[in-house]
Amino acid sequence: MNTSETIEPIRLAPPATQATASVLPNWIKTIARVFMTHVLPPLVIVGLLLVIWELLCSRPGAALPPPSKVLEETWELIVSPFYDNGGNDVGLAWQMLASLKRVAYGYSLAVLAGVGLGVLVGQSTWALRGLDPLFQVLRTVPPLAWLPISLAGFRDGHPSAIFVIFITAIWPIIINTSIGIRNIPDDYRNVAKVIRLNGFEYFGKIMLPAAAPFIFSGLRIGVGLSWLAIVAAEMLIGGVGIGFFIWDAWNSSRISDIILALFCVGIVGFLLDRIVAFIGHLVTRGTSAS
């Protein structure tokens, strides 16, 4: 045998599972990891709750319908959300869109006024001493307590609902914005003085970026309160809207319709919060709470 020749080691084939895992692309591994950590746990919990609900409400004399009956009785609403028979007899999607339209108007006004007043209170000690006690008193008034005053003032249900949304959402925006402005580090203020920024430049380059995490925390609280307020207000003012839909279903003893509407309200509220949180994450570059 030639001594210059080398003996090659025998390589064992990797196990089948390891070989398959190494072949999988990284994006599939990422999706699987996200599914296992974020999607699977809530699916399991929701499934268990549905099973318990089905078992408890399938007994004779149960006050609430089981999930199977809810799905059966609301199937037409689910598959035809955009039907329009005129008047208040419209699909669930149109009811949601009508409520979201009111929320968009009221919440937008609350954002503009709330951020402006928050900046004023945060910057001016005189404004803080004069306005903060008033804000602390008014913010404790329940949203529906404003509805009779707004109806008396506007004499119409649509602007009254928008006002209720506005007056409900504005307080957390004012408070969080003012806290963010007051917590701007002194180093930032000193740099602005050194480079001689004018008022508009200081507002856009120093004040808003530094206070943005606090501002978006207030915006997230405000959008949640807006959605709560409009559902409650629409039960009283009537017309097209998810709140009136729930109240009308109660008067007609359509419990399954109420359960479906509550599920839709929760999903929409969650999406609104996620949208504001996503915008805040982009604006603050990940420094706001998500």
Secondary structure, 3 states (H helix, E strand, C coil): CCCCCCCCCCCCCCCHHHHHHHHCCHHHHHHHHHHHHHHHHHHHHHHHHHHHHHHHHCCCCCCCCCHHHHHHHCHHHHHCCCCECCCCCECHHHHHHHHHHHHHHHHHHHHHHHHHHHHHHHHCHHHHHHHHHHHHHHCCCCHHHHHHHHHHHHCCHHHHHHHHHHHHHHHHHHHHHHHHHHCCCHHHHHHHHHCCCCHHHHHHHHHHHHHHHHHHHHHHHHHHHHHHHHHHHHHHHCCCCHHHHHHHHHHCCCHHHHHHHHHHHHHHHHHHHHHHHHHHHHHHCCCCCC
